[in-house]
Amino acid sequence: MTAVIHRGGRSPDVIVVGGGVTGTSIAWRLAESGKRILLLEQRGICSGASGRNGGMTGAGSSMHALSRGGRAAYALTTENLRVMKTLAVELDRDFELRMSGTLDVITTTEQFAHLEPAVAAERDAGIDVELIDTDAARAIMPALSPHILGAAYTRDRGHLWPFALVNGMADAAMRAGAELRPGTRVDHLAWSGDRVTGVVAEGETILSEDVVLATNAWTPRLLPDLAQGAIVPARGQILVTQPLPPILACPFGTNFDKEYGRQTPGGQILCGGYRRHDVNQGLGSFREEVTPRVLAGIARCLSDLFPSLRGLARVVRAWSGIMGFTADGLPLIGPYDPAPGLTVAAGFNGGGFSWGVIVGKAIARLLNGQEPGFDLEPFRPARFHELGGDVAWANPFTAGETSDRVESVR
Ligand SMILES: Cc1cc2nc3c(=O)[nH]c(=O)nc-3n(C[C@H](O)[C@H](O)[C@H](O)COP(=O)(O)OP(=O)(O)OC[C@H]3O[C@@H](n4cnc5c(N)ncnc54)[C@H](O)[C@@H]3O)c2cc1C
């Protein structure tokens, strides 16, 4: 194996593996700070979960309890949103960010019982969210079924065009001097003792001071040392309609965030969810396939919540993507303590666009020897390693444990 020299005649300071929202953001901020960066992506930029998602963004989630981890998640995602609002100018790229607010639509008494205390706790923590009744929800989004039970309305949330944002950050990284190599698969990490010294990609050894894994669901493949079950692939599916006149005033979620959707500025309606109708709830699979039962559930959810779409909306496309779900529902962000030279930023569950922008800044600070500016302790990548392989699955976003009773809304 040969050690490959980076463009410009010198080895990179940092190799970033993965070209999604997380990897491009990290590469950009590090290149901006003066580091020599090489980003390696096995397929194309934005070809993983980042190019296959719903495009919703905001701070936190009612599924995060306000424990230390939940508060740290809110701090990071709140700052992510603040920076996101300035990014179109910074990147000189319109990624169609629309801060329309979001409605978490309540269709079951079970969901109401969860949201009532969750919303109260969020309000105590200073989050601008309120529980509203059916009429108030329908005043915001008249297309909603009159049979819903109400909604949680969060004003400071919205949606965006993920592909434009990620490619905007990739372009900014290149302008700042980073080299991006799509179509380059990292086979494994290069080691010297317990220290990571670079990567082996397509049979070539590339040395660097630091390696960052921004490989989301695929992370355990490059880090076999990671406790089993810490990050698990989770397949999500989405269907899309033809462009329609404005019908959905803002993005919606329902059934414990398990179904969600929005209308793009171009008029297409996207809707996803129903992982509980997938094989093993979509967990454990890297196959980017759609399945009829899941798509049927999503279509039913859409027409039940928005009856006027029946007979009007035609599905023109469907796709799937692989998320990285973590055992405790929190991502892995920071140095991987057992292996000096290795940093991990992965496992963003169903919400990477609420994290990626700020995670880039935090990792860039860390690799420049500065304080990250956030409490990253709850996200320590080695936290599962220290459990000695005894990883209990307690992910609040997992699909199967709640009801299918959204179907009762007519
Ligand atoms: C159906 C669906 C709906 C979603 N909806 C939303 C939503 O509305 N809002 C939201 O915020 N989030 C949503 N998400 C989640 C969001 O897409 C992810 O959290 C986010 O994209 C993670 O970004 P990432 O850059 O960490 O990972 P990814 O985008 O998955 O990028 C990881 C990259 O690493 C590359 N890679 C892996 N292994 C290697 C290797 N060995 N060598 C080189 N490259 C490698 C992969 O090819 C991939 O491109 C959704 C996801 C899905 C699938």
PDBQT file of the ligand as one rigid body, heavy atoms in Angstrom, charges set to zero:
ROOT
HETATM    1  C1  LIG A 501     -36.959   8.992   4.840  1.00  0.00    +0.000 C 
HETATM    2  C2  LIG A 501     -36.179   9.953   5.716  1.00  0.00    +0.000 A 
HETATM    3  C3  LIG A 501     -36.794  11.099   6.211  1.00  0.00    +0.000 A 
HETATM    4  C4  LIG A 501     -36.080  11.993   7.020  1.00  0.00    +0.000 A 
HETATM    5  N1  LIG A 501     -36.658  13.186   7.380  1.00  0.00    +0.000 NA
HETATM    6  C5  LIG A 501     -35.907  14.115   8.000  1.00  0.00    +0.000 A 
HETATM    7  C6  LIG A 501     -36.414  15.431   8.213  1.00  0.00    +0.000 A 
HETATM    8  O1  LIG A 501     -37.535  15.775   7.810  1.00  0.00    +0.000 OA
HETATM    9  N2  LIG A 501     -35.617  16.319   8.867  1.00  0.00    +0.000 N 
HETATM   10  C7  LIG A 501     -34.357  15.973   9.300  1.00  0.00    +0.000 A 
HETATM   11  O2  LIG A 501     -33.676  16.794   9.911  1.00  0.00    +0.000 OA
HETATM   12  N3  LIG A 501     -33.857  14.749   9.081  1.00  0.00    +0.000 NA
HETATM   13  C8  LIG A 501     -34.585  13.830   8.438  1.00  0.00    +0.000 A 
HETATM   14  N4  LIG A 501     -34.055  12.595   8.186  1.00  0.00    +0.000 N 
HETATM   15  C9  LIG A 501     -32.743  12.247   8.764  1.00  0.00    +0.000 C 
HETATM   16  C10 LIG A 501     -31.625  12.958   8.041  1.00  0.00    +0.000 C 
HETATM   17  O3  LIG A 501     -31.724  12.719   6.661  1.00  0.00    +0.000 OA
HETATM   18  C11 LIG A 501     -30.296  12.443   8.607  1.00  0.00    +0.000 C 
HETATM   19  O4  LIG A 501     -30.280  12.571  10.014  1.00  0.00    +0.000 OA
HETATM   20  C12 LIG A 501     -29.130  13.241   8.036  1.00  0.00    +0.000 C 
HETATM   21  O5  LIG A 501     -29.204  13.295   6.640  1.00  0.00    +0.000 OA
HETATM   22  C13 LIG A 501     -27.809  12.612   8.465  1.00  0.00    +0.000 C 
HETATM   23  O6  LIG A 501     -26.780  13.249   7.750  1.00  0.00    +0.000 OA
HETATM   24  P1  LIG A 501     -25.318  12.639   7.746  1.00  0.00    +0.000 P 
HETATM   25  O7  LIG A 501     -24.501  13.516   6.891  1.00  0.00    +0.000 OA
HETATM   26  O8  LIG A 501     -24.897  12.426   9.154  1.00  0.00    +0.000 OA
HETATM   27  O9  LIG A 501     -25.500  11.179   7.104  1.00  0.00    +0.000 OA
HETATM   28  P2  LIG A 501     -25.732  10.758   5.576  1.00  0.00    +0.000 P 
HETATM   29  O10 LIG A 501     -26.432  11.786   4.809  1.00  0.00    +0.000 OA
HETATM   30  O11 LIG A 501     -26.314   9.384   5.601  1.00  0.00    +0.000 OA
HETATM   31  O12 LIG A 501     -24.257  10.718   5.016  1.00  0.00    +0.000 OA
HETATM   32  C14 LIG A 501     -23.338   9.715   5.354  1.00  0.00    +0.000 C 
HETATM   33  C15 LIG A 501     -22.485   9.511   4.121  1.00  0.00    +0.000 C 
HETATM   34  O13 LIG A 501     -21.378   8.664   4.433  1.00  0.00    +0.000 OA
HETATM   35  C16 LIG A 501     -21.067   7.941   3.273  1.00  0.00    +0.000 C 
HETATM   36  N5  LIG A 501     -20.256   6.790   3.646  1.00  0.00    +0.000 N 
HETATM   37  C17 LIG A 501     -20.611   5.788   4.471  1.00  0.00    +0.000 A 
HETATM   38  N6  LIG A 501     -19.618   4.883   4.584  1.00  0.00    +0.000 NA
HETATM   39  C18 LIG A 501     -18.610   5.326   3.786  1.00  0.00    +0.000 A 
HETATM   40  C19 LIG A 501     -17.322   4.812   3.473  1.00  0.00    +0.000 A 
HETATM   41  N7  LIG A 501     -16.896   3.655   3.981  1.00  0.00    +0.000 N 
HETATM   42  N8  LIG A 501     -16.542   5.536   2.634  1.00  0.00    +0.000 NA
HETATM   43  C20 LIG A 501     -16.974   6.719   2.106  1.00  0.00    +0.000 A 
HETATM   44  N9  LIG A 501     -18.201   7.217   2.365  1.00  0.00    +0.000 NA
HETATM   45  C21 LIG A 501     -19.014   6.549   3.206  1.00  0.00    +0.000 A 
HETATM   46  C22 LIG A 501     -22.450   7.576   2.733  1.00  0.00    +0.000 C 
HETATM   47  O14 LIG A 501     -22.387   7.216   1.364  1.00  0.00    +0.000 OA
HETATM   48  C23 LIG A 501     -23.245   8.828   2.997  1.00  0.00    +0.000 C 
HETATM   49  O15 LIG A 501     -23.299   9.690   1.875  1.00  0.00    +0.000 OA
HETATM   50  C24 LIG A 501     -34.738  11.686   7.379  1.00  0.00    +0.000 A 
HETATM   51  C25 LIG A 501     -34.111  10.552   6.865  1.00  0.00    +0.000 A 
HETATM   52  C26 LIG A 501     -34.819   9.686   6.022  1.00  0.00    +0.000 A 
HETATM   53  C27 LIG A 501     -34.112   8.487   5.451  1.00  0.00    +0.000 C 
ENDROOT
TORSDOF 0
